[in-house]
Amino acid sequence: MIEEHGTEEHGTGESPAGGHVNGEHANGERGSGGHGTGEHVNGGHVSGGPADGALVIRAALPAETGVIADLHLRARSTYYPDGVPQADFDWREAWRASIERPDARVLCAVEGDRIVGVASFRTPDGADPDTVKLFQFHVDPGRWRSGIGTALHRACVERWRAEGRRTAVLDVHTDNARARAFYARQGWFPDPGNPPAPGDHHLDLRFTVTGE
């Protein structure tokens, strides 16, 4: 669930498209479909990326799951200094399932020949169709504060608007101050209907999707 701001990432213990992983929540470790064409990955590099280094945001491809999973791990490691939970979980397969899931979306930010950001979202199970949940949002830590997170977030909002969404939700690890600050700057606010329970390490946020 998101990133760049200075990290701008909020991960969850959930698979990218939702669904708890071994009891951990996705995003703080409390996502989607879309297929591209003609590109492939070689050692972390994306063939067919913008030659001039311009940032392009597009649907992620199944062949890119290894690169995306590695980026995800680097981002998560920044807010789990004592060790990343479930490091042995098959996140590559989880990301692949999310990319291939018809009701979900995984967007990636590509700069030159490298994937530098990723976001995964869909309607949560049992939720109204006008609600979308940002399950994962990450920017490569080496590219923080370069505007990638802001651009990726903007692309997500544009997609939500086009799909007729009215509300977006996410949960972020309470100790991930960088991600929380990023979300606040983008217009997210604590969900008044879901305050954190005692001992809970996740904060539920909401975002109002407005028209043009």
Secondary structure, DSSP 4 states (H G I P E B T S, - for coil): ---TTTT--B-EEB-TTS-BBTTBPEETT---B----S--EETTEETT--TT--EEEEE--GGGHHHHHHHHHHHHHTT-TT--TTTTS-HHHHHHHHHH-TTEEEEEEEETTEEEEEEEEEPPTTS-TTEEEEEEEEE-GGGTTSSHHHHHHHHHHHHHHHTT--EEEEEEETT-HHHHHHHHHHT-EE-TTSPPPTT--EEEEEEE----
